[in-house]
Amino acid sequence: MKHREYFNKMADKWDQICHHDIVKLKAITKMAYISKGETVLDVGTGTGVMLPFIREFVGDTGQITAIDLAEKMLEVARQKCPFENVSFVLGDISAVTLPESHFDVIMCYSVFPHFQDKPGTVSRMAGLLKPGGRLVIAHSQSRDAINNLHARSPDTVSRDELPEAATIKKYIKQAELVPILTEDNEEMFVVIGQKNNNMSHEDCNEP
């Protein structure tokens, strides 16, 4: 598993070489409409970059499951985020056993390009959502910036591309979710799909 080896190797220095804009992380978390007491799955949690922001929204009564395929990444995340309502799972989202129709929100922050079977993984995650649940695919940089960064990176991730928003929305629709929000600009890339066509949010910007 080349990706697992790569991210394990990078775990100890990841937070020093990868910088995330806190304002953008808060904005992305807000776009997910996470509420107090909800259950959230953070896919590809890495060093737990999003966990404090997710926890701020779910509060003490919510539950967060953080999953990553690299055990050393999870070790760093555990040290940084020793919250009682956060559990850590080692595994690949496409293969690990998780409860069906269980999560209110699935967050995929800065991980989607690394999925080898993108439409299959979206379908898998859709099955883990409750009715009305949201799948969030997000980056705090533009699509071009992400793809250029990977192209300059080691061979393991050099071909890991972030598809166009239209392509991701196609995957979302194939998984029987409804695209409800898209932000694709020079500042960030966000696509959100919702289960069961529950278009209840006033701020949704999808037709």
JOJOFEN-V267783 format. One record per backbone hydrogen bond with DSSP energy under -0.5 kcal/mol. CO is the residue of the C=O (numbers start at 1). NH is the residue of the N-H. E is the energy in kcal/mol with one decimal. If there is no record, write none. Layout:
((CO,NH,E) (CO,NH,E))
This chain:
((1,5,-2.0) (2,6,-2.6) (3,7,-2.7) (4,8,-2.3) (5,9,-2.1) (6,10,-1.5) (7,11,-1.0) (8,11,-0.6) (10,13,-1.0) (10,14,-1.0) (11,14,-0.8) (13,16,-0.9) (13,17,-1.5) (14,18,-2.2) (17,19,-0.6) (20,22,-0.6) (21,25,-2.3) (22,26,-2.4) (23,27,-1.9) (24,28,-2.7) (25,29,-2.2) (26,30,-2.1) (27,31,-2.1) (28,32,-1.0) (29,32,-0.5) (29,34,-0.8) (30,33,-1.8) (35,38,-1.8) (38,40,-0.5) (38,63,-1.8) (39,104,-2.2) (39,105,-1.6) (40,42,-0.5) (40,65,-2.8) (41,43,-0.8) (41,107,-3.1) (42,45,-0.7) (42,67,-2.4) (45,48,-2.1) (45,49,-0.9) (48,51,-0.6) (48,52,-0.6) (50,54,-2.5) (51,55,-2.7) (52,56,-1.5) (53,57,-1.0) (54,57,-0.8) (54,58,-2.3) (55,59,-2.4) (58,37,-2.8) (58,62,-0.7) (59,62,-0.5) (63,40,-2.8) (64,66,-0.5) (64,87,-2.7) (65,42,-3.2) (65,67,-0.5) (66,89,-2.9) (67,44,-1.3) (67,45,-2.2) (68,91,-2.3) (69,71,-0.6) (70,74,-1.7) (71,75,-1.8) (72,76,-1.7) (73,77,-2.3) (74,78,-2.7) (75,79,-1.8) (76,80,-2.1) (77,81,-2.3) (81,83,-1.5) (83,86,-1.4) (85,64,-2.6) (87,66,-3.1) (89,68,-1.8) (89,91,-0.6) (92,95,-2.4) (92,96,-3.0) (96,98,-0.6) (99,102,-0.6) (103,130,-2.8) (104,134,-2.4) (105,41,-2.6) (105,107,-0.5) (106,108,-0.5) (106,136,-3.1) (107,43,-2.6) (107,109,-0.5) (108,110,-0.6) (108,138,-2.4) (111,114,-1.9) (112,115,-1.7) (116,118,-0.6) (117,121,-2.5) (118,122,-2.3) (119,123,-2.1) (120,124,-2.2) (121,125,-2.5) (122,126,-2.3) (123,127,-1.4) (124,128,-0.5) (125,128,-1.1) (125,129,-0.5) (126,129,-1.1) (127,101,-2.4) (128,102,-2.0) (128,103,-2.6) (130,133,-2.7) (133,195,-2.5) (134,106,-2.6) (134,136,-0.5) (135,137,-0.5) (135,193,-2.3) (136,108,-3.0) (136,138,-0.6) (137,191,-2.5) (138,110,-3.0) (139,189,-2.3) (142,146,-2.2) (143,147,-2.5) (144,148,-2.5) (145,149,-2.1) (146,150,-2.3) (147,151,-2.1) (148,152,-1.2) (150,153,-1.5) (154,157,-1.4) (154,158,-1.1) (157,160,-1.7) (159,161,-1.1) (161,163,-0.7) (164,168,-2.0) (165,169,-2.6) (166,170,-1.4) (167,171,-2.0) (168,172,-2.4) (169,173,-2.3) (170,174,-2.4) (171,175,-1.4) (172,177,-2.4) (173,176,-1.9) (176,196,-0.8) (177,179,-0.5) (178,194,-2.5) (180,205,-1.1) (180,206,-0.9) (181,192,-2.6) (183,190,-3.1) (186,142,-0.6) (188,185,-2.3) (189,139,-2.4) (190,183,-2.8) (191,137,-2.6) (192,180,-2.8) (192,181,-1.3) (193,135,-3.1) (194,178,-3.0) (194,197,-0.8) (195,132,-0.7) (195,198,-0.8) (197,199,-1.5) (198,200,-1.8) (201,204,-1.4))
